[in-house]
């Protein structure tokens, strides 16, 4: 209609007699037979019948374009040609092409490189050349079919050459894009048949930007093969292309695990549905790999695509689980034989994510977990964590949950101990595990030496089992306070000694924290508690790795003249012509407002950029004048790699604990292992 002179339609069938109806609807003048796949094979006697049924679409076309290299297609066309030419005034023109056999259009050379493919061909004794930004076989074949149509229409060769280079990937078909955690995603979740899988795997095998290759594959439907034959062929294809990991989704493919187990070096995971896969995402790690999504449409792999695709507008906290494990082992190596280790995962594991951190620590044999409140412990239990969990701060409203989820509360006062004891007696519960916190000089919480006589009868009643007695070192990191630390340790020993006379069984003793392990090895007792040190922060150690990196991106860049101002209150004054970048993070994300007006810095392209003006709720402005080639959506390091959180804490006149635990829950956490 109007200016449009050409309509392009794609037609496919799933059983015989369907194409005749489509032919009447579309009434094509030019026919392109692309190829013959295996979809719906079971509804036809054989491939030859399937080809002939498809050819009914071209009953009245003036020209039929096809690839001669597909022998079953070529032979079917030749056999049906007399029928197609019957009752025609003008005979059907066949416009075949080939890279091997003699054909109307001869493909003489294919040259591939990192940026694409150059195609040389010969038509009517003339040589032609064009290039495309693809290297996979499917795209090359499609491009040549396109060139044939344009040649038939008489489109100028130079126009074709220029515009072929402008072709971009069609969404949902072999789409390569940036993914989370430095991954690349190939989205081919349009269909799942063996032929298109092989083509997509070829494309995957050509990607060398990452060391690993992962295939996420659904059931392959309507192949016409037995499932055993089908999945053996899939396994062979994975072997030939050296795929590192297969994530299989669907009822049928999961029944052939033994076939895929034979593929050397292939890691496998199986799920019945995309929803089941999504629930298991915390257990899966995608990082620095190329991921191919290949699924039948009914599986809705676009959900997976949305999860894995890089969101350039997000502020994220990357949590390096490998670094966490490294730090855990560094402390573990310093412990005396038999000394237990409690990992503190309170305050959302210092902002890093309680469950994810707890899962790793449980796997690496931590003995205990510690959290601040009962609801944190409940969430860990619901997530499947089975380690003993100590609850530091309780009140009477949490008693039911503590008992229901087998949590171990801290009795930090005489009143709390008696209240919980009365609750347990009323419930008829005996020998419930608790921990006693004693006061040794921190003067925050704890039962003092003078109060021990008041709790003797409660302890001896049998209603409670004292799992441990502990206290807190007030200044274990400070060499100037070492004498006070010694006093605390002596007080702790004195209280523990009296409790041993009251308690007829052995209990654990612990007072040391991360800095205590590093600086006071004699205070290990039966167990130590690790908190901030697990996250790589301990001024007395150089063998730790930073776990968390807070990243954001640049939303906009402005070019300001000297004298202009930035942010609320016009507090940021530009003293020279400057380039100012607005970063997608503010105090609502946990970035301290105190870092505004030149106090703090962020890092762009490895260079520190000072903050200018006040920190806003959702945005912060930085001066990037001295940094070359800064663009919108560039990555910004708020703290982490290259910009330690300890420096950010110093600028904000606070401690790293506050910076880490202050990262808002609205900031997405990304977990990875190296």
N, C-alpha and C positions, 0 to 999 in steps of 0.2 A: 504494500500500500504506500501511497505517497512516493517518496524517493526510493524506497526499498524495492530492489529488483530480484533479490535472491533470498530464498528461505532455506534454512538448513534444518533437517529433521533426523533424529536418530530413532531407528525402529529395531525392536528385538522381539523374539517370540519364545514361548516356553513349551508349545506343543503344535502339532500339525494343524493346518487350515487357518491359523491365526493371521498369517501374513497376507492372505488374499484380502481380508477385511481391512488391514492397514494400507494395502496398496490402493484400495478404493478411496480411502480417506486422504492419504498424502498425495497420490498421483505424481510421483517424482518424474523429473525430466532427465536428471543426471543421477546415476547410481554409483555408490562407492561401497564395495564389499571389503570391509576392513580386515577381518580375520575370522577364524572359527575357533571358539573356545569350547570348554567342556560343560558349561552350565546347561542344565536341563537335558543332558544326554539321555537320561533314563526314559524320557517321553518320546524318543524316536527309535526306529529300528536300528539305525547306525548313523555314523557321521555323514555318510553320503546322502541319506534321506534328509537329514537336518539341513545340509547345504542347499539341497534342491528346494526345500520348503522356504528357506530364506530368499532364494533367487526369485520367488514369485513376486517379491516387491518390485522387481525390475522389468515386469512384463512390457511396459510401454516406454522405457527410458530410451533416449537417443544415444547415450554412451554409458558403458559400464567400466568403471575403473577398479582394478584389483591387483593384488600382488601375486605374480605368477609362481613365486617360490612355494606357495601353499598348494601342493599338488592336488590335494583332495578338492580344493576350491576350483582350481584351473580345470581339472578333468570334469567336474560337474557342470561347469559353464560350457565347455565344449560339447558335452553330451546333450545339453538342453538348448543349445544355440538354434538348431533347426526349428524347435518349437517356438522359441522367442521371435524368430524371424518370420514365422508363418503369418500371413495376412498383413504384413507390413509393406508400406510403400517404399520406405528407406530402411535398409538393413541396419541392425544394431552395430554400433562401433565399439570394438573392444580396445580399451586403453590399459594394457597390462604393463607392469614394471617389475624389474628383477635386478638383483645384484649378482646373480649367478647364471641364469639361463638367458637365451635370446629373448628380447621383449621389445615392445613398442618404445618404452623408455628404459634405457639401460643405466643403472647406477654403477658408475665406474670406480668410485673411491669414497670411502668414509674415513675422515680424519678426526679423531677425538683428542681433546686436551682437557685441562682443568676447567676451562670456561665454557666448553660446549663442543659441538660437532660441526664440521664442514662437510657438505655433501656435494660431490661432483656427479653429474649425470649427462646423458646424451639423448637428444630427442630431435627427430627429423634432421639428422646429420649436423646438428648444432650442439655445442658444448655449453653447459650451464653450471653455475656454482652458487650455492647459498649456505648460510650458516644459521644455526639455532643454538640457544643457550641451554641445551639438554644433552645428556650423553646416554640415557637409557634407551633400550631398543624400542619400547612402545612409543616414545616421543619421536624418535627418528622415523619410524614407520608412519605415524600420523602426519608428520611434516611432509613426507614424500607424497602421501595421498593428497594432502592439501595442495602441494605444488602441481600435481597432475590436474586437479580440478581447475586451478587458475590458468594453467597452460591451455586447457580445453576452452576456457572462456576467453582466451586471447588477452589476458592481463599482461601488461608490459613487464618484461623480465626484471628490469632494474627496480621497479616498484615492489615486486615480489621479494627481491633480495633484501631491500632495506627493511621491509616490514616483517620478514621472517625473524629478524633479530629482536623484534619487539615482543615476540610471543612469550607469555609468562605461564607458570603452572596453573592448571585449572584446579579450583578448590576441591578438596576431597579426592584428588587423584594424584598420586606421587608428589605430594606437597612437602617440600623440605623447608623447615623453619627452625628458628631458635627455640629451645626448650628450657625448662628449669635446670638449674645446677650445671650449666655449661653443656647441655645435651643438644642434639639436633633431632628433630622429629620429621619423619617421612610419613605423611598422612595419606594412605591409600585405602581408607575405610569406606570405599564405594561398593566393592564386591569382594567375594572370596571364592575364587576358583583356581585350579592348579596353574593354568596358563598365566593368569595375571599375577599370581603369587610369585612365579618364577621370574617374571619381568621385574616385579618390585624388589625381589631379592637381588637381582642383578644390579639394580639401582643402589640398593643398600651396600652391596659389596664394593661399589665404586667410591663410596664415601670413606675418606681417610683422615678426616679432621679429628676423629676420636679413636682411642685405642680399642674400644669394645663395640659390638653390634648386638642389639636386642631385637627380637621379633615378638610382637604381641599379636596373636593369631586366634581367630574364632573358628568354630566348626566350619568345614567346607561343605556346602550343601549342593545336592543335585549334581554330583560329578559323573554319574553313570558307572563309576568304578565301585568295587567292593571297598569297604572302609579300610580293610587290611592293605589292599593295593594302594589306595589313595595316600594313607599316612606313611606308608613305606617310601613312596615317592617324595613326599614332603620331607621326611627324614633325610633322604639322599640329597635333596636340594640344600638342606641346611648344612650337611656335611661338606658338600662341594664349595659352599660359599663361606665356610668357617664362621658360622653364627655362634656367638658366645652364650646367649641366653634365650630361652623360649618361655614366654608366658602364654599359656593356652587357656582360652575361655570358651566354655561350652560343654554340654553333656557328652557329645560324641567323641571329640578329640581327647577328652580326659580318659577315655576307655583304652587308649593306645599308648599309655605311658611307657610300657615295656619297649615299644618300638623306638621312642625318642631316647630312652635310657641307653640305647646302643650307640648313640652319636657321641663320639669322643669329645670331651671338653665342653659339652653342652649342659649348662645349668637350666633346670626346669622348674616351673611353678604351674599349678593347675587350679582353675576356678570354674564354677558352673555358670556364673553370670558376671556381668560388669559390676553389678551391685556388690557381689561377693569380693571382687577384685578391689573395689573402692574401700571396702571395710578393712582390707588387709594392707592398704597403702602405707601405714606407719611401719610395717615390717619390710617394705620394699625400699630399695635405695636406687635412684636413678641419678647418675652423675658421670659426666664426661664420656658419654656414649651416644651412638646413633641408634635411634629407636624407630622401627618400622611398625606402623599400625595397619593391620590387614584384617578386615572383618566384614562379614556380610552385614547389610544395612540393618537387619532386624536386631543386631546386637548393639546398635547405637554406640559405636566406638567414638563418636564425636564427644561423648562425655569424658572419655579418657584423654582425648585430644585437648579438651579445655583444661584438664588438670595438669597435663605435662607441658602445655605451651607456656613460654615465658611471658609473664605479665609485666610489660615495661613500666607500667604506672604504679607498681607496688613498692612499698618499703618492706624489706624482709630482714629477718634475723637468721643468718646461716649458722647452723650448729654442726661443728665438725666432731662427729662421734668417735672417729679414729683418734683425734687429739685427746678427747676425754678419756678414752681407754689408755692411751699413752700415759697421761698424768696419773691415772689410777694405779697403773703398774709401777710408776716411779716411786710413789709413796709406799706401795705395797712392798717393794724391795727393801725399804728401810726398816720395816717392822721386825721385831723379834719373832722368833718361831712361836707360833700359837697365838699371837696377838691378833684379835679380830678387828674388822674395819666396818664402821658405820658411815654410810654416805648420806649427807644431808641434801634432801631434794625439796626443802621448804621454799616458799615464795616462788612456786612454779619453777623449781630447780634453778633459782637465781635468774629467772626470766627465760630459761632455755627450753622449758617444757618438761613437766614432771614425769609423765608416763614414758616418753621417749627416752629420757635419761635413765629412769628406773629400770626400764627393760634391758638396756645395755649393761647397767651395773649388776643386775641380777644374773645376766648371762656370764659375766666375768667374776662371779662368786663373791660379791660383797656379802657381808654377814648380816647387816641390818640396814634399814633405811630410816631416816628421821625426817619428819614433817612438822609444821607448826600447828596445824589445826586438824580436827577430826575429819572435816569434809575433804581435805586433801588426801588423807589416808583412805577414805571411802572410795574416792575416784580411782586410786591406784588398785584397790581390790577389785573394783568393777572392771578394770582394764586387764585383770588377770595376773597382777603381781602377787606372788606368794611369799616373798621374804617377810620376816618379822618387821613391823613398822612401829616405831616409837613416835608418840604424839606429844609434842612439847607443851602445848597450851590447851588445856581443856576447861570446860565448865559443865555444870550439871545438865545442860540441854543436849550435850553430846554423849551422855552415858549410854543410851540405847544403841547408837550407831557404833560406839566403841566395842560393845559386846557382840553386836550382830556381825560385824566385819572383822572380828578377831584382831583388833588393834591394841597396842600396848601403851597406855597413858602414863604420863609423868606426874607423879605426886610431888608437887612443889611447895606445899604448905600443909600444916597440921590439919587445918580445916578441910582442905580438898581431900586429903587422905581419909579422914573420917566420913565425909559425905559419900565418897565412892565405896567405902567399906560398907556403909549402911545400905546403899543401893544394891550391892552384890548380895548381901545377906537376905534382903527382901526378895531377890530373884532366886534365891537358893543356889547361888553359884559359889563354887569353891576353887581355890588355887588359881585365881585369875592373874595373868602376868601384868606387873606394873614396874615402873622405874622410880627410884627415889632421887630427887634433885636436892643436893645439900649446899648450904651457903658457905663459901670459903673466902669471900672478899669482893665478889662482883656486885653484891648488894642489889640484885634485881629480883630473882626468884630463888627459893631454896629453903630447906629446913635447916635451922642452925644447930650447933652442937648442944646448946642449952635446951632445945626443944625435944631432944631424942627421947627423954623419959616419957613424954606425953603420947608417943606413938608406939611404945613397946607392946602394949596389950593388943593393939590392932594388928601389928606385924605378926604376932605369935598366934593369932586366931585361926589361921589356916584358910581364911577367905581369900587372901592375897598371896601371890608368889612374887617375891622381889627378884626381878630379872637382873637389875643392875643398880648400882649406886654411882652417881656422877656429879660433876660440878663443871663450872666454866672458868677457863683462864681469862683474866681480864686484859692482859697485855703481853701475850706470848710472843708477839712479833717485835716488841720493843726492847732492845738491849739495855736501855736505861732503866727498865722496870724488871730486870731479871731477879733482883732480890725479892721483889713483891711476888713474882711467880713462884719463887722458892717457898715463901711464906704460905702461899695458897696450897702448894703441894703438901706441906707439912700439916696444914689444917685438914686437908682432904684425908690424909692417912689417919689422922687422929679420929675423925668422925667414922671412917670406914672401920677402924679397929673396934670402936664401941658397937657399931651395928653388927659386926661379926659375932659379938657376944650375945646379941638378941636373936639373930637369925641362924637357925641350926643347919643351914645348907649353904652351899657355895653360890655366890652371886658375882657378876662382872663388875669391875671398877673401871671408870674412864673419866679423864679430865682433859686430855690433849686434843687440840684442833690441828688444822693444817700447818700453821706456823709452829705449833708445839712439836709436831713430828719432825720438822726441819731443824728447830733450834734447841729442843729439849728432849732428846731421845730417851732420857732416863724416866720420863713421865708417861710412857706408853701404857703401863698397867696391863689390863686384860683386853682393852679395846681403845681405838682412837676414832675420832670423828672428823671426816673430811668434808669441807664445804667449798669455800671459794677456791681453794687450791686445786680441786678437780677441774676448775675452769681455767687453769693456767695462771692464776694470780697468787704469787707468793714471792715477796721481795727478797727472800733468802735463797731462792733457787733460780738456776739458769737452764734447768733441764726440762722445763714445762712448756707446753704448747698452748697458745691461745685457742679457746674453743669457739667463741662466739664472734661473729662479724655482722655488724648492723650496716645494711646497705640501703641506699635510696637512689633516686634518679632525678635528673634535671627536668623540671616541667617547662621552663621558659628562660630565655636569655634576653636581657635588656642592655642597651648601649646608652649609658648616661653621661651627661656633660658635668664638668666640675661645678659644684654648688648645688646639684640636685640632691634630693634626700630619699631615703629608703625606709619602709615599714612604718608602723604606728609611732605616733609622736614625733615623726621626722628625726628620730634619734640617730639614724645612719646617714652621715653627711659624706658625699663623694667629693674628695679633695682634688681629683683629677678626672679626666675623661676615663671612664671605667666600663668594664664588662661585668654585669651582675647576673648571677644564675640563681633562679628560684628552685629550691630543693623540696621534694615531696616528703617532708617530715617536720613535725612541730611538737609543741609541748604535750599535745594530746596523745602523741605516740611515745611519750616518755623522754623526749629530748629536753634537757633542763633549760628553762627560760633564762637562767643565770648565765648561760653561755653566749647570750646575745651581745650586741654592741661591741664586737671585736674581741670578746673574751675567749671564745672557742674557735676551733677550726675544723674543717672537713677535708677530705682528700679526694682530688680529681686527677686522674691520669698520673697518679704517683706523686702529686704536688699538693702541699697543704694550701687551702684557701680560707682566709679569715671570714668569720661571720660579720655581716654588716647589718646594722639595724636590729630591732627587737625580734626575738623568736616569736613566730605567730602560732596559733593553735595547730594548724596543719601544714605550714610552710616555714622555711627558713631561707634567708638570702645569704649568698656567699660571693665574695669578690674573686673572680677568675681572670682578672685582667692579665696576670702574669703567666697564665697557662695557655699554651698554644692549642688551637683547633678544638675548642670545647663546643659540643653540640647538644641540642635538646635530646633528652633520653639517655645521655651519657651516665654511666654508673658513678655514684658518689659513696665513698667509704665514710661512715659516721664514726665508727670505731671498729677495731679488729685488725686485719692484716695491714701492716704498715703504720697504723695509728692506734696504739694500745689503749685499751679502756682505762688503764691507770693514768695516762696523760689527760684524757678527757675528764676523769674524776678530779685531777689536780686543778684543771682550769675551772671546774665547777665548785671547787672548794668543798668536795665531799669525798666519799670513799667508793671504790669500784663496786661494792655490794649494791649501793643505791643506784648506780647507773645501770647495772645489769638487771636487777630485779624491777627497776622502774620502766623497762621497755613494755609498752602497752600490749594488752591482749589483742588489740586490733591489728597489730603487726604480725604478719604471717611468719611462721617458723618453717625453715627448710632444713631437713636433716640429711647428712651425707656421710659416707665413709670413703676413705681413700684406699 
